[in-house]
Amino acid sequence: MSKLEFCPCTDTGCQFNPANHDQGCNLCVEDSLKCGEIPKCFFLKVVDSVEGFDDWSFQHFAKLALKQ
């Protein structure tokens, strides 16, 4: 499985998306953690769409995950 087949993120405009470099998910996860956030791909495991989301916090993720 290639890194692009694995990544569910459709935000290819993001510099950290694996489609834009050869370092897999590392850059995205590292940046998210530095910002105190969770990567979009985790959100996509608990919701069908992240359209309109602007809160990538652990708290927001936990609330969504608990609704499942």
ABEGO torsion letter per residue (X at the ends): XBAAAABABABAABAABAAABAAEAAAAAAAAAAAGBBBAAAAAAABABABGBABABAAAAAAAAAAX
